[in-house]
Amino acid sequence: MDFENPKFKEVFFNIYNALSRGGPGGTASTQKAFEMMRELPVDLKILDVGCGPGKQTLDLAGMTKGEIIAIDNHSPFIDRLSAKIQTRGLGQRITAMNADMFHLEFPKEHFNVIWSEGAIYQMGFENGIRTLGEFLKPGGYFAVTEAVWLKPNPPQELKKNWAQEYPDMKNIAENIKIIQQCGYQLAGYFTLPNSDWLDDFYIPMQARIAVVKERYQNDTEAMDLMPRFENEITIFNKYSDYFGYEFFIFRK
Ligand SMILES: C[S@@+](CC[C@H](N)C(=O)[O-])C[C@H]1O[C@@H](n2cnc3c(N)ncnc32)[C@H](O)[C@@H]1O
């Protein structure tokens, strides 16, 4: 992300602040990953890292009776999630915190589950699961989604796109190897369906871009940035056979 460019950051959040998710995902996938975790206590403690506007946080709250701490470093997302927590009367069980995943200050071995949809890549997959793993109880689980190559030999245009967006992106087998080398036991994995990219993410994003374009129609600098946002959707529509998001569930 080109957040050093203030105009890019402004337009990015004008688009993203209106979406229900910050990345691909869906309730059925969250549920499927949750069900791959065995022998969890009833009073479990979950840490949701990079929670964004908190769609999966609220879904998880419906699947458990435990406590959830949801962290993100973008305060408008935390404000939106906090408002939903209050409206739904979940304040006893969910805490939304503005915090940086690189500098978390929880006790070691505190959580039964570390959940992170589409966010751990910020730390690098390996660094993220090693560093955050300190907060996980022995026997506790990670459930994370990560962008992956699904097929070898991607077309040049796609290779170039991911070289800019996430040069460190790996395939499924390479990520499984990292998980095992970090000492975790793999419990399951699956590829998010294309509907998880479209229904709550790219379809509303396309509509939001149209609104944002109206707003910025006299701002040449902002309008020049719009193709970058539109291109992400075009790339997905053209090449979604080659890449995807993989849910990995693994145990400490
Ligand atoms: C792709 S979005 C995913 C959001 C949410 N999990 C979802 O699936 O809708 C990645 C999230 O990570 C957050 N993020 C990025 N860097 C972060 C950091 N250093 N600490 C905490 N959150 C961060 C972003 O603000 C964003 O909400």
The ligand as an SDF file (V2000), in Angstrom:
LIG
                    3D

 27 29  0  0  0  0  0  0  0  0999 V2000
   -7.1020   -6.8160    4.6960 C   0  0  0  0  0  0  0  0  0  0  0  0
   -7.6600   -5.9830    6.1290 S   0  0  0  0  0  0  0  0  0  0  0  0
   -8.5560   -7.2850    6.9460 C   0  0  0  0  0  0  0  0  0  0  0  0
   -9.5540   -6.7770    7.9620 C   0  0  0  0  0  0  0  0  0  0  0  0
  -10.4760   -7.8480    8.5610 C   0  0  0  0  0  0  0  0  0  0  0  0
   -9.7470   -8.8830    9.2480 N   0  0  0  0  0  0  0  0  0  0  0  0
  -11.3560   -8.4360    7.4850 C   0  0  0  0  0  0  0  0  0  0  0  0
  -11.0760   -9.5750    7.0330 O   0  0  0  0  0  0  0  0  0  0  0  0
  -12.3210   -7.7650    7.0950 O   0  0  0  0  0  0  0  0  0  0  0  0
   -6.1720   -5.8320    7.0910 C   0  0  0  0  0  0  0  0  0  0  0  0
   -6.3520   -5.0830    8.3900 C   0  0  0  0  0  0  0  0  0  0  0  0
   -5.1070   -5.0350    9.0770 O   0  0  0  0  0  0  0  0  0  0  0  0
   -5.0040   -3.7650    9.7120 C   0  0  0  0  0  0  0  0  0  0  0  0
   -3.5930   -3.4830    9.9950 N   0  0  0  0  0  0  0  0  0  0  0  0
   -2.6010   -3.1890    9.1170 C   0  0  0  0  0  0  0  0  0  0  0  0
   -1.4340   -3.0160    9.7560 N   0  0  0  0  0  0  0  0  0  0  0  0
   -1.6980   -3.1880   11.0810 C   0  0  0  0  0  0  0  0  0  0  0  0
   -0.8950   -3.1300   12.2540 C   0  0  0  0  0  0  0  0  0  0  0  0
    0.4150   -2.8570   12.1810 N   0  0  0  0  0  0  0  0  0  0  0  0
   -1.4840   -3.3760   13.4370 N   0  0  0  0  0  0  0  0  0  0  0  0
   -2.8070   -3.6490   13.5180 C   0  0  0  0  0  0  0  0  0  0  0  0
   -3.6130   -3.7180   12.4400 N   0  0  0  0  0  0  0  0  0  0  0  0
   -3.0730   -3.4930   11.2400 C   0  0  0  0  0  0  0  0  0  0  0  0
   -5.6320   -2.8060    8.7220 C   0  0  0  0  0  0  0  0  0  0  0  0
   -6.0260   -1.5920    9.3390 O   0  0  0  0  0  0  0  0  0  0  0  0
   -6.8040   -3.6370    8.2090 C   0  0  0  0  0  0  0  0  0  0  0  0
   -7.9580   -3.4150    8.9570 O   0  0  0  0  0  0  0  0  0  0  0  0
  1  2  1  0
  2  3  1  0
  2 10  1  0
  3  4  1  0
  4  5  1  0
  5  6  1  0
  5  7  1  0
  7  8  2  0
  7  9  1  0
 10 11  1  0
 11 12  1  0
 11 26  1  0
 12 13  1  0
 13 14  1  0
 13 24  1  0
 14 15  1  0
 14 23  1  0
 15 16  2  0
 16 17  1  0
 17 18  1  0
 17 23  2  0
 18 19  1  0
 18 20  2  0
 20 21  1  0
 21 22  2  0
 22 23  1  0
 24 25  1  0
 24 26  1  0
 26 27  1  0
M  CHG  2   2   1   9  -1
M  END
$$$$
